[in-house]
Structures are given as C-alpha cells and as structure tokens.
Amino acid sequence: MAKFRRIGVLTSGGDAPGMNAAVRAVTRTAIQCGVEVMGIYEGYKGLIYENMKLFSNRDVSNIINIGGTLLYSDRCLEFKTEEGMQKAIETCRKNQIDGIVAIGGDGTFRGATDLTARGIPTIGIPGTIDNDITSTDYSIGFDTAMNTVIEMVDRLRDTCESHARCNVVEVMGRNAGYIALETGIAVGASAIVTREIPFDEAKAIQKIKESKASGKRNFIVIVAEGVPDFAEGFAKRIQEETGIETKFARLAHVVRGGNPSLRDRLTASRMGEAAVKLLLDGKSNLIVRERDSKICTIDITLGQMIDRMYKGTLKDHDLDNYSEAEIEEMKAFCKMRADEFAELYNTADVISH
C-alpha cells in the first residue's frame, strides 16, 4: 500500500441523496486504515479557500439517512483556471492531503483529472440523480429521486381519477431521460417523452383518446426536462384534442431532496469504501462505478470520452490518443447503452394503455 497520511473528501456539482452516506463510508474506511480524513466544504471552492475540517468517526455519525450533502456544494469556475487549480494544490500541500475522493458528476470528474495531473491522486464517485454518467450503470441519488417522483405522481393520479383529468409532469434529469423513462413505467404513464427516443405526439394523443373511450378516467404523461419548451404546450394540446382537462406540473428541485433510499445508502457505502482502498493501493484518476451489480472502476478520461461519444459532444481530436480497436469498443459500449434505453422505452409503449 502507498503511504498516505491524510486524504480529503468533497462533494461537487448538484447534490444527490446518498452523498452523505458516501462521505461517511470514505471517512470511516480511511480512519479504519490509519489514515486521517479532511472534510472539504463547498467542493473545489473549499480547496481553493481552505474551507475544511479534520473529521473523526463522530463527525459522520447519523448522516447516512440525511439527504443533500453536509459538505455542501458549489460549482467553482475559479477551479477551471490554472491559477485556481494551483491554489487548490497549495492547500493540499499545506494541509498534508495526499489524495482526494471527489463525489459528483462529470464536472467533478474533470476536476479530479486536473488534480491527478498535478500530483494529487484523486478517485471519483458518481453522485447525480440524473444517472447520466454513461460508464456506470448507476449513480448515487437516482433511486431516491425516482421514488420521490413516484410518490408525487401517485398523488396526482388520485386527483386525476376523481376529476377525470390528465397531468403532464415534467421531471428532472438534465439532458438524460432515465428518470422520466423509469418512473413513467412505474407510475403507469400513458406517454413518456425523452430526448433519446423520437416522440410520436399524434400516436400518444390517439392512445389517450382510445383509453378514454374504453372507460379510463385518469392520465399521466411524464416528460424529461431535457426536452425543452415542450411539456406545458403539450398539456394544452392534449386538452384541445381530447377534451380531457389537462394540468401541467413541474416537479423541479424537490426531486433532488429527501432521505436516501436503501439502494442509495448501500451503493454509496460500497463506493465510498472502494474509493479509499483504491487510493491506498496507489491508484488514481479512476471512477468507481457499478457494472452488472458489481463495484469496479474505469479510467476517468476514458469514462469522459465514452460519455461525450454517447451524448454526441465529442470535440475535434478528442479520440486522437485512442486506437481504432479502443474506439470501436467505446462505440459498442454506447450502442449497448442506447439499445438498453430503447428496449425499456418499448416496454413502456407496449403497456401504456
């Protein structure tokens, strides 16, 4: 094992239920291994301005069940500059921080790569309700967010049934449709709208008309926020074309809060332990991820390339350092992800009557 005196742990980007469970696992695993832990507040901003505290086991007691992040979060533009990064490195040197565990999304991982390149080994843990980190099957916070959507939509359905109404519900997820797709199936939505799959509006409205004619009184449509300027207008068009009174609801940031579910507490705990052990084994610039229910890793830079490829945001020369075989493997991974999404969407379409 590499000799570590002290590691830091931070959360960055959007908060997600389960982040506290990950911080707890990182802290207790490190202390168990004889390594001190510095809790860094407000993400990379805390590294720049030395906003941190030496944690004991008791500092992370009774937080596994709490949403948000006790370390707080901040999207730090200064850290994207060389001057800001050098300030962060100096903070690490001054406070004898030999490695960092960074919990968050793709922006957090870019920061982790920057730290590693400048001599501070860093491991990333995926924490985002959007589940939009392509290289991992699962990110911390996703399950809790979906359960929150389900609870709220179930309540909307009660009043829809009473008044023979439709509710068009916009859910979070940034540019990814995972929350919309999976909750849409779980709440029995009549239609699901995401960026990933072309939406046949006429077909959806016709299906609602047919369901109404067969005696159905309540209708739920789930729309991913990544489909801009659509949900509210679609609610009006449903009412105009079907005669069903239709309301629009945007759940927004309430979906990011709340006590983490069992899955998020468990996954966060497993990932937190793994991240510390990777650091102590001399590893860095890795994302701890879940694949086929197993905790494993992927190089952060490779993970970012796969993410960009899947999302269609690759830049010129991004793939210059990869072989043809590696690029084909990345393409195959992205195709698998897209096929999985399409298969689940097809399931939703088949059973939404």
Buried (B, 14 or more C-beta within 10 A) or exposed (E): EEEBEBBBBBBBBBBBBBBBBBBBBBBBBBBEBEBBBBBBBBBBBBBBBBBBEEBEEEBBEEBBEBBBBBBBBBBBEBBBEEEBBEBBBEBBEEBEBBBBBBBBBBBBBBBBBBBBEBEBBBBBBBBBBBBBBBBBBBBBBBBBBBBBBBEBBEEBBEEBEEEEBBBBBBBBBBBBBBBBBBBBBBBBBBBBBBBBBEBEBEEBBEBBBEBBEEEBBBBBBBBBBBBEEBBEEBBEEBBEBBEBEBBBBBBEEEBBBBBBBEBBBBBBBBBBBBBBBBBBEEBBBBBBBBEEEEBEBBBBBBBBBBBBBBBEEEEEEBBEEBEEEEEEBBEEBBEEBBEEBEEBBEEBBEEBE
